[in-house]
Amino acid sequence: MRRLREPEVRRVLEPVLAATEEPAGLTYSDDRRYVCDLGLVAESSEGGLRIAEASG
């Protein structure tokens, strides 16, 4: 839960949850990589992001 409050995570998750377009600079950003590495989001088949599926 704590990670969801981090600015880096919020910058990535907010557009995904709102189903809006990603900010232009987000495509190759450290924030995007960080959130992917946390397992919160995954690459969609269209090249954008989607909420990752829960494992386990």
C-alpha positions as CSV (number, residue, x, y, z in Angstrom):
1,M,0.0,0.0,0.0
2,R,2.8,2.4,0.8
3,R,4.2,2.2,-2.7
4,L,0.9,3.5,-4.1
5,R,1.5,6.8,-2.5
6,E,4.9,7.3,-4.1
7,P,4.9,10.2,-6.7
8,E,6.7,7.9,-9.2
9,V,4.0,5.3,-8.9
10,R,1.1,7.8,-9.0
11,R,2.4,9.4,-12.2
12,V,2.2,6.1,-13.9
13,L,-0.9,4.6,-12.4
14,E,-3.2,7.6,-12.6
15,P,-3.5,7.7,-16.4
16,V,-3.8,3.9,-16.5
17,L,-6.7,3.9,-14.0
18,A,-8.4,6.8,-15.6
19,A,-8.0,5.1,-19.0
20,T,-6.4,8.3,-20.5
21,E,-3.4,8.6,-22.7
22,E,0.0,8.4,-21.1
23,P,2.0,11.6,-20.8
24,A,4.4,11.9,-23.7
25,G,7.6,11.6,-21.6
26,L,6.4,8.5,-19.8
27,T,7.0,5.9,-22.5
28,Y,10.7,5.3,-21.6
29,S,10.8,6.9,-18.2
30,D,12.4,5.6,-15.0
31,D,9.0,5.9,-13.4
32,R,7.4,3.5,-15.9
33,R,10.3,1.0,-15.5
34,Y,10.0,1.2,-11.7
35,V,6.3,0.5,-11.6
36,C,6.7,-2.4,-14.1
37,D,9.5,-3.8,-11.9
38,L,7.2,-3.6,-8.9
39,G,4.7,-5.8,-10.8
40,L,1.9,-3.2,-10.6
41,V,1.6,-2.8,-14.4
42,A,2.4,-4.7,-17.5
43,E,2.9,-3.9,-21.2
44,S,-0.3,-4.2,-23.1
45,S,-0.4,-5.7,-26.6
46,E,-1.0,-2.2,-28.0
47,G,2.3,-1.0,-26.4
48,G,0.6,0.9,-23.5
49,L,0.3,-0.1,-20.0
50,R,-2.4,-2.2,-18.2
51,I,-2.8,-3.2,-14.6
52,A,-0.9,-6.4,-14.0
53,E,-2.7,-9.6,-13.1
54,A,-2.3,-10.8,-9.6
55,S,-0.2,-13.9,-9.2
56,G,-0.6,-16.6,-6.6
